[in-house]
Amino acid sequence: MLAAGLLLFAAGAAARTEYGVDYTVQFLPKAGQAQVSIAITPGEGSARELRLAMPADRYTQVTGDGQVERRGDTVTWTPLRDKTSRLRYRYRIDHQRRDGGYDARITDDWAIVRGDDLVPSARVRASKGADSKVRLRFVLPKGWTNVDTPFLRARDGKSFVVVNADRSFDRPVGWIIAGAVGTRREILGDTEISVAGPKGDVIRRNDMLAFFNNLVPEFKRAFGDLPPKLLIVSAGDPMWRGGLSGPRSLFLHADRPLISENGTSTLTHELTHVITRIRGADGDDWIAEGLAEFYSIELLRRADLLSDARADKAQEWMARHGRGIKTLSGDRSHGPRTARAVQLFRELDAEVRARSKGRRSLDDVVRALIPLREVSREDLREQVQKLTGAPSAVLATPLLD
């Protein structure tokens, strides 16, 4: 049996073949753009066709080796079969939200942008069993001295190793910051924490790292292993005055307090999104937002960053703020609806602990939900029942009718 198992393992390993992908990003401050190149080098495996979502108002001057065809907002690229092929294009970086704040910005001195946008999503047709081996490189303007991403640096110190275990074709998703940027780093356990922001902006880099010294162990105890690197990008106006999560990274406006007056924490809320990666199914955004806000209080309490009394006051504020909510259903959860969801999760945590005589908690429910990524109320009910052996009374609420 052992020999047969080894043969199966060897056959599976042999079936996986690689091809190289090199992303090169050159920032062009005067043009407000980035020049991006995607180079694909065939190996034992190959990528034969890519269909990229590239809206024409943001992705321009698209050219490449092999065949390149644009139809509306979709670009289809067929690389050459036998040698390195490159797709080249420009991406317009600046993007304002409805309230006027930027969630992507390039100036003469720095750029903050999501890698998800620099390299758009793609449907890839590749040879059977093929997997990408990916590097990310940057060409910086004169005077720009630093760049950081959610990925660890390669041994050469000049490029980043892009790895996404969920996909065979890896993209450099998550926040990216480059330019005249100040960065503080710390290794906490097995995770590198990097806090970066433009020089001249008042960024509380050391305050955040001190915050993480207490907080990171609690995240690990609650949810399991953390990513090898977490990047926190911060900047002042005219960037959006809030927090935005991304894969292995988040953006936090420089003026946001680490702990708000009501006892919650935007930083901890967004970090919960980053680490769990849970999102609500249609109509169930309250699950992701409610969990993130619940743990923004609970993990601060566990880390002794909030006293028990202060955490209780934060929960009381949530109860008052959400008392008028009659339903949690909706595609967007915020404000009172999220506050009401926090109370539901507090009740659910108490129910799980009582039924399991203290052996289980909401943490165990979340761990069971993490592999699902997109979570519905039915998924939540199912996992609670599996853990406790009975349907949840808390989740039988009219709020979920």
C-alpha positions in Angstrom: 0.0 0.0 0.0 2.9 2.4 0.8 4.5 1.8 -2.5 1.3 2.3 -4.4 0.7 5.6 -2.5 4.2 6.8 -3.4 3.6 5.9 -7.1 0.3 7.9 -7.0 2.1 10.9 -5.4 4.9 10.7 -8.0 2.4 10.6 -10.8 0.5 13.6 -9.4 3.7 15.5 -9.0 4.8 14.7 -12.6 1.5 15.8 -13.9 2.0 19.3 -12.7 4.0 21.4 -15.2 5.1 25.0 -15.0 5.4 28.0 -17.2 6.9 31.4 -16.3 4.9 34.6 -15.9 6.7 37.9 -15.3 4.8 41.1 -14.5 6.6 44.4 -15.0 5.0 47.6 -13.8 6.5 51.0 -14.7 4.8 54.0 -13.0 4.4 57.1 -15.2 3.4 60.0 -12.9 3.2 62.7 -15.6 0.7 60.6 -17.5 -1.2 59.4 -14.5 -0.7 55.8 -15.7 1.2 52.6 -15.3 2.9 50.8 -18.2 2.3 47.1 -17.6 3.9 44.1 -19.3 2.9 40.5 -18.9 5.6 38.1 -20.2 4.7 34.4 -20.5 7.5 31.9 -21.1 6.5 28.3 -22.0 8.1 25.5 -20.0 6.9 22.0 -19.6 3.5 23.7 -19.5 2.0 26.7 -21.3 -0.8 29.3 -21.2 -2.5 29.1 -24.6 -5.1 31.9 -24.4 -6.0 34.6 -22.0 -9.3 36.5 -22.0 -8.8 39.7 -19.9 -11.4 42.1 -18.5 -10.0 45.4 -19.7 -12.5 48.3 -19.9 -11.3 50.6 -22.7 -11.6 53.8 -20.6 -8.9 52.5 -18.2 -6.8 50.1 -20.2 -5.3 51.6 -23.4 -2.6 51.0 -26.0 -2.9 47.2 -25.7 -0.4 45.4 -27.9 1.4 42.1 -27.8 3.2 39.2 -29.4 1.0 36.6 -31.0 -2.6 37.5 -31.5 -4.4 40.3 -29.6 -8.1 41.1 -30.2 -10.3 43.6 -28.3 -14.0 43.2 -28.3 -15.6 45.8 -26.1 -14.2 45.5 -22.6 -12.6 42.1 -23.3 -9.1 41.5 -24.7 -8.2 38.0 -26.0 -4.5 37.3 -26.1 -3.1 34.2 -27.8 0.7 34.1 -26.9 3.3 32.5 -29.2 3.6 28.8 -28.6 7.4 28.4 -28.6 9.0 31.5 -27.0 8.4 34.3 -24.6 5.5 36.5 -25.5 4.6 39.9 -24.0 1.3 41.7 -23.7 1.7 45.5 -23.1 -0.8 48.1 -22.1 -1.3 51.3 -20.1 -3.6 51.5 -17.0 -5.1 54.8 -15.8 -4.6 54.8 -12.0 -6.5 57.7 -10.4 -10.0 56.6 -9.2 -12.4 58.6 -7.1 -15.3 57.2 -5.1 -18.7 58.8 -5.0 -17.8 60.9 -1.9 -14.8 62.3 -3.8 -12.0 60.4 -1.9 -9.5 58.4 -4.0 -9.1 54.6 -3.6 -6.3 54.7 -6.2 -4.0 57.6 -6.8 -0.7 58.5 -8.5 1.2 61.8 -7.8 4.7 63.0 -8.7 6.0 61.4 -5.5 4.0 58.2 -4.9 1.3 55.7 -6.1 -1.2 53.7 -4.2 -3.2 51.2 -6.3 -4.6 47.6 -6.2 -2.6 45.0 -8.1 -6.1 43.5 -9.0 -6.5 46.6 -11.2 -3.0 46.8 -12.6 -3.4 43.2 -13.8 -7.1 42.6 -14.5 -8.9 39.3 -14.0 -8.5 36.7 -16.8 -9.9 33.5 -17.9 -6.9 31.4 -18.9 -6.8 28.3 -21.1 -3.6 26.4 -20.3 -2.1 23.0 -21.0 -3.3 20.2 -18.7 -2.0 20.4 -15.2 0.0 23.6 -15.9 0.8 26.0 -13.1 2.4 29.5 -13.3 5.6 30.5 -11.7 5.4 34.2 -11.2 7.6 37.2 -10.5 6.5 40.8 -10.1 9.0 43.6 -10.9 8.8 47.4 -10.9 10.5 50.2 -12.8 10.4 53.3 -10.6 10.7 56.9 -11.7 13.7 58.9 -10.6 13.4 59.9 -6.9 11.1 57.0 -6.1 13.0 54.9 -3.6 10.6 52.2 -2.3 7.9 49.8 -3.3 5.9 47.3 -1.3 3.3 44.6 -2.0 1.5 41.8 -0.1 4.1 39.4 -1.4 7.5 38.4 0.0 10.6 39.6 -1.9 12.6 37.2 -4.0 16.2 36.4 -3.1 17.4 39.1 -5.5 15.7 41.7 -3.3 14.4 43.4 -6.4 11.3 41.4 -7.4 8.4 39.8 -5.5 7.3 36.1 -5.6 3.6 36.0 -6.4 1.9 32.9 -5.0 -1.8 32.2 -4.8 -2.6 28.6 -3.9 -6.2 29.0 -5.0 -5.4 29.5 -8.6 -3.1 28.0 -11.3 -2.6 31.4 -12.9 -1.3 33.9 -10.3 -2.0 37.6 -10.4 -0.4 40.2 -8.0 -3.7 41.0 -6.2 -3.8 43.3 -3.2 -2.6 46.8 -2.4 0.6 48.2 -3.8 2.4 51.3 -2.7 5.5 52.9 -4.4 7.5 56.1 -4.4 8.9 58.3 -1.7 7.4 55.9 0.9 8.3 55.3 4.5 7.9 51.7 5.7 8.2 49.9 9.1 8.4 46.1 9.3 8.1 43.5 12.0 8.2 39.7 12.0 5.5 38.5 14.4 5.4 34.7 14.6 5.6 33.4 11.0 4.1 36.6 9.5 5.9 39.7 8.2 3.9 42.9 9.0 4.6 45.9 6.8 3.1 49.3 7.4 3.8 51.8 4.6 2.7 55.3 3.7 4.0 58.4 1.8 6.7 60.4 3.4 5.3 63.7 4.7 1.9 62.2 5.7 1.4 61.6 9.4 1.4 57.8 9.4 1.3 56.0 12.8 3.6 53.2 11.6 5.1 52.3 15.0 1.8 52.7 16.7 0.3 50.2 14.3 3.1 47.7 14.8 2.7 48.0 18.6 -1.0 47.4 18.1 -0.2 44.2 16.1 2.1 42.8 18.7 -0.9 42.2 20.9 -3.4 41.6 18.1 -1.7 39.1 15.7 -1.5 36.2 18.3 -5.3 36.6 18.9 -6.1 36.5 15.2 -4.1 33.3 15.0 -5.8 31.7 18.0 -9.2 32.7 16.6 -8.8 31.8 12.9 -5.7 29.6 12.5 -2.5 30.3 10.4 -2.0 33.8 9.0 -0.6 34.7 5.6 3.2 34.9 5.4 2.9 38.7 4.9 0.4 41.4 5.6 0.7 44.9 4.1 -1.0 47.9 5.6 -1.0 51.0 3.3 -1.9 54.3 4.8 -2.1 57.9 3.5 -3.9 61.2 4.2 -6.1 63.3 2.0 -7.2 63.1 -0.8 -7.4 59.4 -0.2 -10.7 57.9 0.9 -11.3 58.5 4.6 -11.9 54.9 5.6 -10.6 51.4 5.4 -10.6 49.0 2.5 -9.4 45.4 2.6 -7.7 43.4 -0.1 -5.9 40.0 -0.4 -3.2 40.0 2.3 -3.4 43.7 2.6 -5.6 46.7 3.5 -5.7 50.5 3.1 -6.4 52.7 6.1 -6.7 56.5 5.9 -4.1 58.1 8.1 -6.7 60.0 10.2 -8.6 56.9 11.2 -8.0 56.1 14.9 -6.7 52.6 15.9 -9.7 52.4 18.3 -12.8 54.6 17.8 -14.7 56.3 20.5 -17.4 53.7 20.3 -14.9 50.9 21.1 -14.6 49.5 17.5 -11.5 49.5 15.3 -11.5 50.0 11.5 -8.1 48.5 11.4 -9.2 45.3 13.2 -12.4 45.2 11.2 -10.6 45.3 7.9 -7.9 42.9 9.1 -10.7 40.4 9.9 -11.8 40.6 6.3 -8.2 40.1 5.1 -7.6 37.1 7.2 -10.9 35.2 6.9 -11.7 36.3 3.3 -15.3 35.5 4.0 -17.9 37.4 1.9 -21.6 37.2 2.1 -23.7 35.4 -0.5 -26.5 37.4 -2.3 -28.6 39.1 0.4 -26.2 38.1 3.2 -23.6 40.8 3.3 -24.5 41.1 7.0 -22.5 37.9 7.6 -19.1 39.3 6.5 -19.7 42.8 7.9 -21.2 41.6 11.1 -18.4 39.1 11.8 -15.7 41.8 11.0 -17.4 44.3 13.4 -18.0 41.7 16.1 -14.3 40.7 16.1 -13.2 44.3 15.9 -14.5 44.5 19.5 -13.9 40.9 20.7 -10.3 40.6 19.5 -9.3 43.9 21.1 -10.8 42.6 24.4 -8.9 39.4 24.1 -5.7 41.3 23.4 -6.2 43.5 26.4 -6.5 46.6 24.2 -10.0 47.0 25.5 -11.0 46.3 29.1 -14.0 44.0 29.6 -16.0 47.0 30.8 -15.1 49.0 27.7 -15.9 46.1 25.4 -19.3 45.7 27.1 -20.0 49.4 26.5 -19.0 48.9 22.8 -21.6 46.1 22.6 -24.2 48.2 24.3 -23.6 50.9 21.7 -24.1 48.4 18.9 -27.4 47.2 20.5 -28.7 50.8 20.6 -27.5 51.6 17.1 -29.1 48.5 15.5 -32.3 48.3 17.5 -34.6 49.6 14.7 -33.5 47.0 12.2 -36.2 44.5 11.2 -34.3 42.5 8.6 -30.7 41.7 8.0 -31.2 40.8 4.4 -29.6 43.1 1.8 -26.7 43.3 -0.6 -24.9 46.0 1.4 -24.6 46.0 5.1 -23.5 49.0 7.0 -24.4 51.2 9.9 -27.4 50.0 11.9 -27.8 46.8 10.0 -24.2 45.8 10.7 -24.7 46.8 14.3 -27.7 44.5 14.6 -25.7 41.7 13.0 -23.0 42.1 15.7 -25.6 41.5 18.3 -26.8 38.4 16.5 -23.3 37.0 16.4 -22.8 37.9 20.1 -25.9 35.8 20.9 -24.8 33.0 18.6 -21.4 32.9 20.3 -23.1 32.5 23.7 -25.4 29.8 22.3 -22.5 27.8 20.8 -20.5 28.1 24.1 -23.5 27.0 26.2 -24.5 24.0 24.1 -20.9 22.8 23.9 -20.2 23.4 27.6 -17.5 25.8 26.7 -15.6 23.6 24.3 -16.7 25.5 21.2 -17.3 29.1 20.3 -18.0 31.4 17.3 -14.3 31.0 16.4 -15.0 27.4 15.5 -17.9 28.4 13.3 -15.8 30.9 11.5 -13.0 28.4 10.9 -15.5 26.0 9.3 -16.8 28.8 7.1 -13.4 30.1 5.9 -12.9 27.4 3.2 -16.3 28.3 1.7 -15.4 32.0 1.1 -18.9 32.9 -0.1 -21.2 32.2 2.9 -25.0 32.2 3.0 -27.3 32.1 6.0 -27.9 28.4 5.2 -24.2 27.7 5.4 -24.0 29.4 8.7 -26.9 27.4 10.1 -25.4 24.2 8.8 -22.0 24.7 10.4 -23.6 25.7 13.7 -25.7 22.6 13.7 -22.7 20.4 12.9 -20.8 21.9 15.9 -23.6 21.8 18.4 -25.7 18.9 17.2 -28.9 20.9 17.0 -30.4 23.7 14.9 -29.6 27.2 16.2 -32.4 29.0 18.1 -30.6 32.3 17.5 -30.6 31.9 13.7 -34.3 31.1 13.7 -34.9 34.8 14.2 -37.4 36.8 12.1 -34.5 39.0 11.1 -33.6 36.3 8.6 -37.0 35.6 7.2 
